[in-house]
Amino acid sequence: MGQVTGSSISWHSANHQQHHKLARIIISNQEFGPLRFHQDGTFHISILEDLHFGENAWEPWGPRQDQASIKVIETVLDAEPATSLVVLNGDLITGQNVLRENGTHYVDQIVSPIIQRNLTWASTYGNHDSDLNLSRWDLYSREKRYPNSRTEVMISSFIDEAGITNYFLPVYPSSGPTDTPLLILYFFDSRGGFDYVFQSHKALQNWVHPRVVKWFKQTSSKFPDIPSLAFVHIPPNATLVLQEEGVNPHHQPGINQDVPLSQQGQGWCLDGTEGCDYGGQDLEFMQVLIDTPGLMALFFGHDHGNSWCKKWDNRVNLCFGQRTGYGGYGQWVRGGRQVLVTIDGLKEREVDTWIRLETGEAVGQVSLNRTYGEDRYKKVKDDRTCLDCHQP
């Protein structure tokens, strides 16, 4: 145990220096205004997910992983210079591996490349962002030290029962008043993980809370004619159903290696106890997604070996991103999903999306339009990368 403490002190010292470097950057940043489309009528989202920073800081491979993850972020953002917003879509940190004293400090490393490029970000939290030594509230507080963070909390709940990152962000025209947005971005906390500081190591429910569903229904009803996109870490059960129906590599390009995938409600029973395959607790959430006019796509992560999109009920596109970090399980090539929204495309309720890999290559380019699922695309290769090996 003494070894862990000693190593963590040296890591904290290095992290402290990094934070001061970031502080100098922040001083030069002006406050960021509301999200707006570019003058050319585009709005570009770079999604980074499953970063899993903070694994085994007391061993050489832990910090090496984090540095490799930072390099992925830098490569993706440099290859996508038109990025309007970065979305950190859950599992920023591997909570079970960090120390309580400095676990949230990994946020500083994660957002450093974003801040250096004068970009802003919005987060959802994943199941690994809650654990014995890591609190969602503390993670949020660390984020909000930076003016670049657009992450919000719009639902207050007793002991965080509804999660933290439940909110929406409007996106306005490139200039003019902010009366009516052109696009709404919704963010949901699918919770999960384990209770912070409770010695029982109590598991947390891993689905979007009913209070959030009610809030979403009420909020989206205020914008019935405005197109929207949504983000959550754990995919809803409908994604598993779509996977079981089949994922065609030419019609829904992307890797499909996590079979079966892990969905909201996995491991829970209908009565709220643990020990079942699936308890159906996300049915309300799925229903309101389908019933929301203008919702074009829901983006999620969690399953590192999946990166496809598939149209659900001929309405909402359900899309995995691309696992970004070198922490966590699996050796699938890292990267980040890109989402390009255009004002012209919004008229048809369509967006373009692709994966930008750590190699700099763009793969899986598709248009989420009326004929998605019928159109034919190039198959995405199942490439692998790791710190101490070469790709096969």
Residue pairs with C-beta under 8 A, 6 or more apart in sequence:
3 58
4 58
4 99
6 58
7 57
7 58
7 59
8 57
8 58
8 99
8 101
8 102
11 57
11 58
11 63
11 102
12 101
12 102
12 105
15 102
15 105
15 106
15 108
15 109
18 108
18 109
18 112
19 105
19 108
21 112
22 108
22 111
22 112
22 115
22 146
25 115
25 116
26 115
26 146
26 147
26 148
29 115
29 118
29 147
29 148
31 147
32 120
32 147
32 148
32 150
34 170
34 171
34 172
34 178
35 43
35 84
35 85
35 120
35 150
35 169
35 170
35 171
35 172
35 185
36 43
36 84
36 171
36 172
36 173
36 174
36 175
37 43
37 84
37 171
37 172
37 173
37 174
37 182
37 183
37 341
37 343
38 44
38 82
38 84
38 174
39 174
39 175
41 174
41 342
41 343
41 344
42 82
42 84
42 340
42 341
42 342
42 343
43 84
43 85
43 171
43 183
43 340
43 341
43 342
44 80
44 82
44 83
44 84
44 85
44 338
44 339
44 340
44 341
45 83
45 84
45 85
45 86
45 87
45 185
45 229
45 338
45 339
45 340
45 341
46 76
46 77
46 80
46 83
46 85
46 86
46 87
46 336
46 337
46 338
46 356
47 86
47 87
47 89
47 231
47 299
47 321
47 322
47 336
47 337
47 338
47 339
48 73
48 76
48 86
48 87
48 88
48 89
48 321
48 324
48 336
49 88
49 89
49 90
49 91
49 126
49 233
49 301
49 321
49 322
49 323
49 324
49 336
49 337
50 90
50 91
50 126
50 301
50 302
50 304
50 323
50 324
50 325
50 328
51 69
51 88
51 91
51 92
51 93
51 110
51 324
51 325
51 327
52 65
52 69
52 91
52 93
52 94
52 128
52 325
52 326
52 327
52 328
53 66
53 69
53 92
53 93
53 94
53 106
53 109
53 110
53 325
53 327
54 62
54 66
54 93
54 94
54 95
54 97
54 98
54 103
54 106
54 327
55 62
55 65
55 94
55 97
55 327
55 328
56 62
56 97
57 63
57 97
57 98
57 99
61 387
62 97
64 387
65 325
65 326
65 327
65 387
66 106
66 109
66 326
66 327
68 326
68 387
69 324
69 325
69 326
69 327
69 334
70 109
70 110
70 112
70 113
71 358
72 324
72 325
72 326
72 334
72 335
72 336
72 358
73 110
73 113
73 114
73 324
73 336
74 113
75 356
75 358
75 359
75 360
76 324
76 335
76 336
76 356
76 358
77 83
77 86
77 113
77 114
77 117
77 119
79 356
79 360
79 362
80 338
80 356
83 117
83 119
85 119
85 120
85 121
85 122
85 150
85 169
85 185
86 114
86 119
86 120
86 121
86 122
87 121
87 122
87 123
87 124
87 231
87 299
88 110
88 121
88 122
88 123
88 124
89 123
89 124
89 126
89 231
89 232
89 233
89 299
89 300
89 301
89 321
90 123
90 124
90 125
90 126
90 127
90 129
90 190
90 232
90 233
90 234
90 300
90 301
90 302
91 126
91 127
91 128
91 129
91 233
91 301
91 302
91 325
91 328
92 106
92 107
92 110
92 123
92 125
92 126
92 129
92 139
93 103
93 104
93 106
93 107
93 128
93 129
93 134
93 139
94 128
94 327
94 328
95 103
95 128
95 129
95 130
95 131
95 132
95 133
95 134
95 193
95 194
96 128
96 131
96 132
96 133
96 194
98 106
98 131
98 133
98 134
99 133
100 132
100 133
100 134
100 197
103 133
103 134
103 138
104 134
104 135
104 138
104 139
104 141
104 142
105 142
107 139
107 142
107 143
108 142
111 121
111 143
111 146
111 148
111 149
114 120
114 121
114 148
115 146
115 148
119 148
120 148
120 149
120 150
121 148
121 149
121 150
121 151
122 149
122 150
122 151
122 169
122 185
122 187
122 231
123 143
123 149
123 151
123 165
123 187
124 165
124 187
124 188
124 189
124 190
124 231
124 232
124 233
125 136
125 139
125 140
125 163
125 164
125 165
125 189
125 233
126 190
126 192
126 193
126 233
126 234
126 301
126 302
127 190
127 191
127 192
127 193
127 204
127 206
127 233
127 234
127 302
128 193
128 328
129 136
129 139
129 193
130 136
130 191
130 192
130 193
130 194
130 195
130 196
130 204
131 193
131 194
131 196
132 194
132 195
132 196
132 197
132 198
132 201
133 196
133 197
134 196
135 196
135 197
136 160
136 163
136 164
136 165
136 189
136 196
137 160
137 164
139 164
140 151
140 153
140 164
140 165
143 149
143 151
144 151
150 169
151 165
151 167
151 187
152 165
152 167
152 169
152 187
153 164
153 165
153 166
153 167
154 166
154 167
154 168
154 215
155 162
155 163
155 166
155 211
155 212
155 215
157 163
157 209
157 211
161 209
161 211
162 189
162 209
162 211
162 212
163 188
163 189
163 190
163 191
163 208
163 209
163 212
164 189
165 187
165 188
165 189
166 187
166 188
166 189
166 212
166 215
167 186
167 187
168 184
168 185
168 186
168 187
168 219
169 184
169 185
169 187
170 178
170 181
170 183
170 184
170 185
171 181
171 182
171 183
171 184
171 185
171 341
172 178
172 180
172 181
172 182
173 182
180 226
181 223
181 226
182 226
182 227
182 343
182 346
183 226
183 227
183 228
183 229
183 341
183 346
184 220
184 223
184 226
184 227
184 228
184 229
185 228
185 229
185 230
185 231
186 216
186 219
186 220
186 228
186 229
186 230
186 231
187 230
187 231
187 232
188 208
188 212
188 216
188 230
188 231
188 232
188 285
189 208
189 209
189 212
189 232
189 233
190 206
190 207
190 208
190 232
190 233
190 234
190 264
190 300
191 204
191 205
191 206
191 207
191 208
191 209
192 203
192 204
192 205
192 206
192 233
192 234
193 203
193 204
193 206
194 201
194 202
194 203
194 204
195 201
195 202
195 204
203 267
203 274
205 268
205 272
205 281
206 234
206 264
206 265
206 266
206 267
206 268
207 234
207 264
207 265
207 268
207 281
207 282
207 285
208 232
208 264
208 282
208 285
210 284
212 285
213 284
213 285
213 288
216 288
216 292
217 288
217 291
217 292
220 228
220 288
220 292
220 293
220 295
223 294
224 293
224 294
225 293
225 294
226 294
227 294
227 295
227 296
227 346
227 349
228 292
228 294
228 295
228 296
229 295
229 296
229 297
229 298
229 299
229 339
229 341
229 351
230 289
230 295
230 297
230 298
230 299
231 298
231 299
231 300
232 298
232 299
232 300
233 300
233 301
233 302
234 262
234 263
234 264
234 300
234 302
235 261
235 262
235 263
235 264
235 300
235 302
235 303
235 318
235 320
236 263
236 264
236 282
236 285
236 286
236 289
236 298
236 318
237 263
237 264
237 265
237 278
237 280
237 282
237 283
237 286
238 286
238 312
238 313
238 318
239 261
239 263
239 300
239 310
239 312
239 318
240 260
240 261
240 263
242 310
242 312
242 318
243 256
243 259
243 260
243 261
243 306
243 310
244 260
247 254
247 256
247 308
247 310
249 256
249 379
249 380
250 376
250 377
250 378
250 379
251 373
251 374
251 375
251 376
251 377
252 308
252 309
252 310
252 373
253 308
253 363
253 364
253 366
253 377
253 378
253 379
253 380
254 306
254 307
254 308
254 309
254 320
254 355
254 364
254 380
255 305
255 306
255 307
255 308
255 332
255 380
255 382
256 305
256 306
256 308
257 305
257 306
257 330
257 332
257 382
258 303
258 304
258 305
258 306
261 302
261 303
261 306
262 302
262 303
263 278
263 282
264 281
264 282
264 285
265 278
265 279
265 280
265 281
265 282
266 277
266 278
267 274
267 275
267 276
267 277
267 278
268 274
268 276
268 278
268 279
268 281
269 275
269 276
269 279
270 276
270 279
270 280
271 279
272 279
272 281
289 295
289 298
289 316
290 312
290 313
290 315
290 316
294 349
295 315
295 316
296 316
296 317
296 349
296 350
296 351
296 368
297 309
297 316
297 317
297 318
297 319
297 339
297 351
297 353
297 368
298 316
298 317
298 318
298 319
299 319
299 320
299 321
299 337
299 339
300 318
300 319
300 320
300 321
301 320
301 321
301 323
303 320
304 323
304 328
304 329
304 330
304 332
305 323
305 330
305 332
306 320
307 320
307 321
307 322
307 323
307 332
307 337
307 355
307 364
307 380
308 319
308 320
308 364
309 317
309 318
309 319
309 320
309 353
309 366
309 368
309 372
310 317
310 318
310 373
311 317
311 318
311 368
311 372
311 373
312 318
317 368
317 372
319 337
319 353
319 368
320 337
321 336
321 337
321 355
322 333
322 334
322 335
322 336
322 337
322 355
322 356
322 357
323 330
323 332
323 334
323 335
324 334
324 335
324 336
325 334
326 334
326 386
326 387
331 384
331 385
331 386
331 389
332 382
332 383
332 384
332 385
333 357
333 358
333 359
333 383
333 384
333 385
333 391
334 357
334 358
334 385
335 355
335 356
335 357
335 358
336 355
336 356
337 353
337 354
337 355
337 356
338 353
338 354
338 355
338 356
338 362
339 351
339 352
339 353
340 351
340 352
340 353
341 351
342 351
342 352
345 351
345 352
348 369
348 370
350 367
350 368
350 369
350 370
351 367
351 368
352 365
352 366
352 367
352 368
353 364
353 365
353 366
353 368
354 362
354 363
354 364
354 365
354 366
355 362
355 363
355 364
355 380
356 362
357 363
357 383
358 385
363 378
363 380
363 381
364 377
364 380
365 377
366 372
366 375
366 377
367 375
369 375
383 391
384 391
384 392
385 391
